[in-house]
Amino acid sequence: MSSSLQSGVRFQALPVPEMQRVISQWIGCQRVVYNGKVSEEKVFASQRRLLLAAGEIDVKTPLDRCYSQFKDDELTPWLSEVPSQILRTGADRWMDAKQRQLKKLGLAPRIRNRNNFNSVLISSELFRFIDDVDADGVVTKRLQLGTEKNPVGFLDFNAHRDYGLPKQITVRRTGRHWWLSFSYEHAAPEGFVRRDDAELAYELNALDDVDLQAATVGIDRNVKDNCVSTSDGRFFALSPIQRERLKRKELGAKRLQKRMARQVKGSKNRAKTRNRLAAKHEYRSNVARDFSHQTSHSLVTDQANDARAPLMLVLESLKIANMVRRPKAKQDPATGKWLKNRAAQKAGQNKTILQSCWGSIATQIQYKGHRTSALVLSVPAAYSSQECSQCGHIHPDNRHEQRFVCQRCGYVAHADTNAGKVIAARGVKAVRDQTVVARSVKRTAYKKRKPKIDSGQELSGVPVDARISHGEAQAISMQQQTKQEYLIAKSDAPTTAPKGV
């Protein structure tokens, strides 16, 4: 049982122009290695398909983190100008994404560009925190990049809170701003005991009904007025000044996009416009990040039902990815004309849902609640806005916009508050019914974990050699499964009799 926790910080970095040039070069070279591994895997995938189609049984292609094949004095001389650790980490980032694909945690790695890969992951060999003492005797830490023998320089940053020493750091550029982020390990609070969901539910089930209801907070998410509302009458939404600024930033972004479309690609003026446009989008993401962190922190730490911090947080089980999906085009079977699918109206609704930060708030409540030993549950959301929290009567006429009036018992309340109470009651019922189970979490720590498999032992029908990694074994398993499906389909295919028979 571990007595330590992981925390992450994000500070604004203040690199000098020379340091900006160095970090930009590191970012570009790491992206080149990542894209090279993506292209290399596409070639290997094509080879596997061809060999399987040809009837080959033992199909093997490399699955490694080698990057030396991309370094060439004539074709890629710039790769030799950066430390080898930067290139190695680029291959590590690709392998991490590949492992997520093999464990069905994400899609296959794809080609990246400056818009979606504008950061560099730096390992501990290339940075160190050095104590700096000013004239008043105050000791501060400065971040020095480069190796001990060949230091590059110092990267200053605004540390707005205390932090620990990390094992790796990430430097990212968004528009005109630079950011330094990392995670560090620290001691857990006194009395903290790590428990899974089943253990927390078992402890909550021992409470009586009054105490359990007082320790439970139901969270309702909507897009009309309040992004988040709770069962105890609290509401969370963007401030009016933030909404006004977001509208002005959106109008400014449209104007800059039109201007950039008329400018020459590669010109300095177009680069300035692109940076200004990135700043507009960066403000929107910063507001969303700040709102989601403050909301999740308040939900986890503030007193619930005027008693104490909640011991159980219950949310709706929403499939946000499906809710913001673009509507499919429909065609009239008689005339062949395309029918109206209200895609424009759906786009506006999708934008509102994404700006409400539903997903990020749920994710942050999950890990922040874990730190305070609070149980976070997801319950079905069906009819939660139409059900009465007092008598359980469900009817569409119970709700009139933001006012809830039960048609049976006459209970009157704010519609979002009533929905939060219904969600909280469903969470209490799940605890009483003992339907809460511990969830298994898939991880991609391929560097630390090595399979303890003897030579010749089989894993999922694949002979495994002790010298290969677990990821390679999974890749071989997937290849042989594809080959078996191909052979079965080939054997079941009808054969055509030759001419003349």
C-alpha positions in Angstrom: 0.0 0.0 0.0 1.6 3.2 -1.2 1.7 6.3 1.0 2.6 8.8 -1.8 0.6 10.7 -4.3 1.3 12.3 -7.7 0.5 15.9 -8.4 0.9 18.0 -11.5 1.8 21.7 -12.0 1.7 24.0 -15.0 3.8 27.2 -14.9 4.3 29.9 -17.4 7.8 29.7 -18.9 9.8 32.8 -19.8 12.5 31.7 -22.2 14.9 34.3 -23.7 15.0 34.4 -27.5 18.0 32.1 -27.7 16.3 29.6 -25.5 13.2 29.8 -27.6 15.2 28.9 -30.7 16.8 25.9 -28.9 13.5 24.6 -27.6 11.8 25.1 -30.9 14.5 23.0 -32.6 14.0 20.3 -29.9 10.3 20.3 -30.6 10.8 20.0 -34.3 13.3 17.2 -34.1 11.2 15.2 -31.6 8.2 15.6 -33.9 10.3 14.3 -36.9 11.2 11.1 -35.0 7.6 10.6 -34.0 6.3 11.0 -37.5 9.1 8.8 -38.8 8.0 6.0 -36.5 4.4 6.5 -37.6 5.4 6.2 -41.3 7.6 3.2 -40.5 4.7 1.4 -38.8 2.5 2.0 -41.8 5.1 0.3 -44.0 5.3 -2.6 -41.7 1.5 -2.9 -41.6 1.4 -3.1 -45.4 4.1 -5.8 -45.3 2.0 -7.8 -42.8 -1.1 -7.6 -44.9 0.8 -8.7 -48.0 2.4 -11.6 -46.3 -0.8 -12.7 -44.7 -2.6 -12.5 -48.1 0.2 -14.6 -49.6 -0.4 -17.4 -47.0 2.6 -16.8 -44.8 2.2 -18.3 -41.3 5.0 -16.7 -39.3 4.6 -13.0 -39.9 6.9 -10.8 -37.8 7.7 -7.1 -38.2 9.7 -4.9 -35.8 8.1 -3.1 -32.9 10.8 -1.1 -31.2 12.0 2.3 -30.3 14.9 2.6 -32.6 15.5 6.0 -34.2 19.0 5.8 -35.6 17.7 5.0 -39.1 16.3 8.6 -39.3 19.7 10.2 -38.8 21.6 11.0 -42.0 24.3 13.5 -42.6 22.9 14.4 -46.0 19.1 14.1 -45.6 18.6 15.0 -42.0 21.7 16.8 -40.7 19.6 18.8 -38.2 18.9 15.7 -36.2 22.6 15.5 -35.2 22.5 19.0 -33.8 20.2 18.1 -30.9 20.9 15.8 -27.9 20.2 12.1 -28.6 17.9 12.0 -25.5 15.5 14.3 -27.4 15.3 11.9 -30.3 15.0 8.9 -28.0 12.1 10.5 -26.2 10.4 11.1 -29.5 10.5 7.3 -30.2 9.3 6.7 -26.6 6.2 9.0 -27.2 5.4 7.0 -30.3 5.7 3.7 -28.4 3.5 5.0 -25.7 0.8 5.9 -28.2 1.3 2.5 -29.9 0.8 0.7 -26.6 -2.4 2.6 -26.0 -3.6 1.3 -29.4 -2.7 -2.3 -28.6 -4.5 -2.1 -25.2 -7.5 -0.5 -26.9 -7.1 2.8 -25.0 -6.8 4.9 -28.1 -6.5 5.1 -31.8 -3.4 4.3 -33.9 -0.6 7.0 -33.8 -0.9 9.4 -36.7 1.2 12.0 -38.4 1.4 15.2 -36.3 2.2 18.8 -37.1 2.9 22.1 -35.4 -0.8 22.5 -34.4 -1.1 19.3 -32.4 2.5 18.5 -31.6 4.1 21.7 -30.4 5.8 20.4 -27.2 8.9 18.6 -26.2 9.3 16.0 -23.5 12.6 16.3 -21.7 14.1 13.5 -19.6 16.1 13.9 -16.4 19.4 13.8 -18.3 18.8 17.1 -19.9 17.6 19.3 -17.0 18.3 20.0 -13.3 17.0 22.4 -10.7 19.8 24.6 -9.2 19.5 26.6 -6.0 19.9 30.3 -6.6 20.5 32.7 -3.7 19.7 36.4 -4.2 21.1 39.4 -2.3 18.6 39.0 0.5 19.5 35.4 1.1 16.3 34.0 -0.4 16.9 30.6 -2.0 15.0 29.9 -5.2 15.4 27.1 -7.8 16.3 27.7 -11.4 15.8 25.3 -14.2 18.9 24.6 -16.3 18.6 22.7 -19.6 21.3 20.6 -21.2 23.7 18.1 -19.8 26.1 18.9 -17.0 29.1 19.1 -19.4 27.2 21.0 -22.1 24.5 23.2 -20.5 22.2 25.1 -22.9 21.0 27.8 -20.5 18.4 28.6 -17.9 14.6 28.5 -18.5 12.9 30.9 -16.1 9.3 30.3 -15.1 6.7 31.7 -12.7 6.2 29.3 -9.9 2.8 30.3 -8.4 2.8 27.4 -5.9 5.2 24.9 -4.3 6.3 21.9 -6.2 8.6 18.9 -6.0 11.4 17.7 -8.2 10.2 15.8 -11.3 11.7 13.0 -13.3 10.7 14.5 -16.7 9.3 17.9 -17.8 7.3 19.1 -20.8 7.8 22.5 -22.4 4.9 23.6 -24.7 4.2 26.5 -26.9 0.7 27.9 -27.5 0.7 31.0 -29.6 3.0 33.5 -28.0 3.1 31.8 -24.6 5.4 29.1 -23.3 4.4 26.6 -20.6 6.3 24.3 -18.3 4.4 21.3 -16.9 5.5 18.2 -14.9 4.3 15.8 -12.3 6.1 15.0 -9.0 5.6 12.6 -6.2 4.9 13.7 -2.7 3.8 12.2 0.6 0.1 11.5 1.1 -1.8 13.4 3.9 -1.8 11.9 7.3 -4.5 9.2 7.7 -4.9 8.7 3.9 -5.5 5.1 2.9 -5.8 4.1 -0.7 -9.0 2.2 -1.3 -10.9 1.2 -4.4 -14.6 1.9 -5.2 -15.9 -1.4 -3.8 -14.2 -0.7 -0.4 -15.4 2.8 -0.3 -19.0 1.7 -1.1 -18.8 -1.0 1.6 -17.8 1.7 4.2 -20.6 4.0 3.0 -23.2 1.2 3.2 -22.5 1.0 7.0 -23.9 4.5 7.5 -27.6 5.0 8.2 -29.9 6.7 5.7 -29.7 10.2 7.2 -25.9 10.3 7.3 -25.5 8.7 3.9 -27.8 11.2 2.3 -26.0 14.1 4.0 -22.7 12.8 2.8 -23.9 12.4 -0.9 -23.9 15.1 -3.5 -25.7 14.6 -6.9 -24.3 16.5 -9.8 -26.5 17.5 -12.8 -24.9 18.9 -16.0 -26.8 21.0 -18.5 -26.2 23.7 -21.1 -29.1 26.1 -20.6 -28.0 28.4 -17.8 -25.8 26.5 -15.4 -23.1 24.2 -16.5 -23.2 22.2 -13.2 -25.8 22.2 -10.5 -25.8 20.1 -7.3 -28.5 18.5 -5.1 -27.8 20.9 -2.3 -28.7 24.0 -4.4 -25.4 25.2 -5.7 -24.9 26.3 -9.3 -21.7 26.7 -11.3 -21.4 28.6 -14.6 -19.1 31.0 -16.4 -19.1 34.6 -15.2 -20.8 37.2 -17.4 -17.5 38.9 -18.1 -16.0 35.6 -19.3 -19.0 35.0 -21.6 -18.6 38.5 -23.0 -14.9 38.1 -23.6 -15.4 34.7 -25.2 -17.8 36.3 -27.7 -15.4 39.0 -28.5 -12.5 36.5 -28.9 -14.7 34.4 -31.2 -15.4 37.4 -33.5 -11.8 38.4 -33.4 -10.8 34.9 -34.4 -13.1 34.9 -37.5 -11.6 38.2 -38.6 -8.1 36.9 -38.2 -8.9 33.7 -40.1 -10.2 35.8 -43.1 -7.0 37.9 -43.0 -4.7 34.9 -42.8 -6.5 33.3 -45.8 -5.4 36.3 -48.0 -1.8 36.4 -46.8 1.1 34.6 -48.4 2.1 31.3 -46.9 5.5 31.5 -45.2 5.5 35.3 -44.8 6.2 37.1 -41.6 2.9 38.9 -41.6 1.1 35.5 -41.9 3.1 34.2 -38.9 2.1 37.2 -36.8 -1.5 36.7 -37.7 -1.3 33.0 -36.9 0.2 33.8 -33.4 -2.6 36.3 -32.8 -5.2 33.7 -33.8 -3.6 31.1 -31.6 -3.9 33.6 -28.7 -7.6 33.9 -29.3 -8.1 30.2 -29.1 -5.7 29.9 -26.1 -7.9 32.3 -24.1 -10.9 30.0 -24.6 -9.0 26.9 -23.5 -7.5 28.7 -20.5 -11.0 29.8 -19.4 -12.3 26.3 -19.8 -9.4 24.8 -17.9 -9.7 27.3 -15.1 -13.5 26.8 -14.8 -13.3 23.0 -14.7 -10.5 23.0 -12.1 -12.3 25.5 -9.8 -15.6 23.8 -10.2 -14.2 20.3 -9.5 -12.2 21.5 -6.5 -15.3 23.2 -5.0 -17.4 20.1 -5.5 -14.9 17.8 -3.8 -13.8 20.1 -0.9 -16.7 22.3 0.0 -19.2 21.4 2.6 -22.1 19.3 1.3 -25.6 19.7 2.6 -24.2 22.2 5.2 -22.4 19.3 7.0 -18.9 18.5 5.7 -17.0 17.6 2.5 -18.9 14.9 0.6 -18.1 11.3 0.9 -19.9 10.3 -2.3 -20.2 12.3 -5.6 -22.8 11.0 -8.1 -22.8 12.1 -11.8 -24.9 11.2 -14.8 -23.5 8.6 -17.1 -23.3 10.6 -20.3 -21.8 9.5 -23.5 -20.5 12.9 -24.5 -18.7 11.7 -27.6 -22.0 10.4 -29.0 -23.9 13.5 -28.0 -21.7 15.9 -29.9 -21.4 13.6 -33.0 -22.3 15.2 -36.4 -25.7 14.0 -37.7 -25.6 11.7 -40.6 -26.8 12.8 -44.0 -30.1 11.3 -45.1 -31.4 10.8 -48.6 -34.9 10.5 -49.8 -35.4 7.0 -51.2 -37.9 8.1 -53.7 -36.4 11.3 -55.2 -32.8 10.8 -54.2 -32.6 14.4 -52.8 -30.8 15.1 -49.6 -33.1 15.7 -46.7 -32.6 18.3 -44.0 -30.9 16.8 -40.9 -30.6 20.1 -38.9 -26.8 19.9 -38.9 -26.5 23.7 -38.3 -28.6 23.5 -35.2 -26.8 20.4 -34.0 -23.5 22.2 -34.5 -24.6 25.0 -32.1 -25.7 22.5 -29.5 -22.4 20.6 -29.8 -20.5 23.8 -29.3 -22.5 24.7 -26.2 -21.9 21.2 -24.7 -18.2 21.3 -25.3 -17.9 24.8 -23.8 -19.6 23.5 -20.6 -16.6 21.3 -19.8 -18.6 18.2 -19.0 -15.9 15.7 -19.7 -13.0 17.6 -18.0 -15.1 18.3 -14.9 -16.0 14.6 -14.6 -12.4 13.5 -15.1 -11.1 16.0 -12.5 -13.8 15.0 -9.9 -12.7 11.4 -10.4 -9.0 11.9 -9.4 -9.6 14.7 -6.9 -12.3 12.7 -5.1 -9.8 9.8 -4.9 -7.4 12.0 -3.0 -10.0 12.8 -0.4 -11.3 9.1 -0.2 -14.6 10.1 -1.7 -16.6 7.6 -3.9 -17.4 8.9 -7.4 -20.2 7.1 -9.1 -21.9 7.3 -12.5 -25.6 6.4 -12.7 -28.1 6.2 -15.6 -29.4 9.6 -16.6 -32.7 8.5 -18.1 -35.6 10.7 -17.0 -33.6 12.4 -14.3 -35.1 15.8 -15.3 -38.7 14.5 -15.3 -38.6 12.4 -12.1 -39.8 13.9 -8.8 -37.2 13.6 -6.1 -39.9 13.3 -3.4 -42.4 10.8 -4.7 -40.6 9.4 -7.8 -43.4 10.3 -10.3 -42.1 10.6 -13.8 -43.9 12.8 -16.4 -42.8 15.2 -19.1 -45.2 17.9 -17.7 -43.3 18.0 -14.4 -40.7 20.3 -15.8 -41.4 23.7 -17.2 -38.0 25.1 -18.4 -36.1 25.8 -15.1 -39.1 25.2 -12.8 -40.1 21.8 -11.6 -43.6 21.1 -10.4 -44.6 17.5 -9.6 -48.1 16.7 -11.1 -48.7 14.1 -8.3 -47.5 15.5 -5.0 -47.1 19.2 -5.9 -43.4 19.4 -5.0 -41.8 22.7 -6.4 -38.1 23.3 -6.9 -35.5 24.4 -9.4 -35.4 21.9 -12.2 -31.6 21.4 -12.0 -31.6 21.0 -8.2 -34.4 18.4 -8.4 -32.4 16.5 -11.0 -29.4 16.6 -8.7 -31.4 15.1 -5.9 -32.7 12.3 -8.2 -29.1 11.5 -9.3 -28.0 11.5 -5.6 -30.8 9.1 -4.7 -29.8 6.8 -7.5 -26.3 6.7 -6.2 -27.5 5.9 -2.7 -29.6 3.1 -4.1 -26.5 1.7 -5.9 -24.6 1.6 -2.6 -27.5 0.0 -0.8 -27.9 -2.6 -3.5 -24.1 -3.3 -3.4 -23.8 -3.0 -7.1 -20.6 -0.9 -6.9 -17.5 -2.9 -8.1 -13.9 -2.1 -8.3 -12.9 -1.0 -11.8 -9.7 -2.3 -13.4 -7.5 0.4 -14.9 -5.4 -0.4 -18.0 -2.0 1.1 -18.0 0.8 1.6 -20.5 3.9 1.5 -18.4 5.8 -0.5 -20.9 9.2 0.7 -19.6 8.7 -0.7 -16.0 6.8 -3.9 -16.7 8.3 -6.9 -18.2 6.4 -10.2 -18.7 7.7 -13.1 -16.6 7.4 -15.7 -19.3 9.7 -18.6 -19.8 11.0 -19.4 -23.3 8.6 -21.6 -25.2 5.5 -20.7 -23.1 2.5 -19.6 -25.1 0.5 -16.4 -24.6 -2.8 -16.3 -26.4 -1.7 -19.0 -28.8 1.6 -17.3 -29.7 5.0 -18.8 -28.9 6.8 -16.2 -26.9 10.5 -15.8 -26.6 11.8 -14.4 -23.4 13.9 -11.9 -25.3 10.9 -10.0 -26.9 8.8 -7.5 -25.1 5.2 -7.7 -24.0 4.2 -5.3 -26.7 5.8 -7.4 -29.4 4.0 -10.4 -28.1 0.7 -8.6 -28.4 1.5 -7.4 -31.9 2.3 -11.0 -32.9 -1.0 -12.2 -31.3 -2.9 -9.6 -33.3 -1.1 -10.6 -36.5 -1.9 -14.3 -36.1 -5.5 -13.5 -35.2 -5.8 -11.6 -38.5 -4.1 -14.4 -40.4 -6.6 -17.0 -38.9 -9.5 -14.9 -39.9 -8.1 -14.6 -43.4 -7.6 -18.3 -43.7 -11.1 -19.1 -42.4 -12.7 -16.6 -44.9 -10.6 -18.1 -47.7 -11.7 -21.7 -46.8 -15.4 -20.7 -46.6 -15.3 -18.8 -49.9 -17.2 -20.7 -52.8 -15.0 -22.1 -55.5 -15.7 -21.7 -59.2 -15.5 -24.8 -61.3 -13.0 -24.6 -64.2 -14.3 -24.2 -67.7 -15.0 -27.4 -69.6 -16.1 -29.5 -66.5 
